């Protein structure tokens, strides 16, 4: 008995930006992108598709599927690094959009690990109050946070939102556990500056702009090892064998990281959900979008053990297990 997923939802912007279209923006080509990242296209936000608006649309879908009214929500958390405003939070805007007048709301900044950090929070709140219903969203409009002349980053990222409604249920279903970690000493491998300070004494040296900057090769090296170790530690702690996992939903960073992780975990590719080719890396939105697609496609059945794992800027990483 414990914290269960009551419903999932997702929302992707209408505009599709293909690799071929990127060739006219930056020095790259379709084959180079596909062979190195596995990405073929990504979604780009347009008018009416701010982070909170994509979030609200994903949330409406999740609430409808859960059979939960917005007024029943006790908490809304949005994992994001690309809110259209620093204050109020995207979560507060989502609360307004949904009319979730009984919920308190805040954003969570853990980059690509945002949804997993949020999932763990939902579990803690619901274990403390079995009547509570929690909405966790991962949402990004990373197109607004990219240097479109930097081919090392602009080819990788896309926009979108995924949501899940959590509640309490008796029986064997529920979140089994999470293993969450971070290492702030490695922040320079993957980061994004804030807008320049208006106080000259607090200006950050080397702040060239509020866009994603990344040391790709180093991130690759740390990402694979970190996710593998967090998965193995979690499985060991919860006495679950990798063979007993029904479906793995990893953060959709790029295909090389995913293939290396699959290799090192020794899990069949048929048990791993991958959609990176369609959407690229959507950071905090990556896992909940994939979860909603897997759930909507009937790939998850009651009683299945689902494993999530992620890695992102901070550095942050971790894994979660849930009995569906």
Secondary structure, DSSP 8 states (H G I E B T S, - for coil): -EEEEEEEEEE--SEEEEHHHHTTTSS--HHHHHHHH---EEEE--TT--HHHHHHHHHHHHHHHHT--GGG-SEEEEE-S--S-SSS-HHHHHHHHHT-TT-EEEEE--GGGHHHHHHHHHHHHHHH-TT--EEEEEEEEGGGG--TT-HHHHTTB-EEEEEEEEEEESSS-EEEEEEEEE-GGGGGGEEE--S--SSGGG--TT---SSEEE-HHHHHHHHHHHHHHHHHHHHHHTT--GGG-SEEEE--S-HHHHHHHHHHHT--GGGB---HHHH-B-TTHHHHHHHHHHHHTT---TT-EEEEEEEETTTEEEEEEEE-
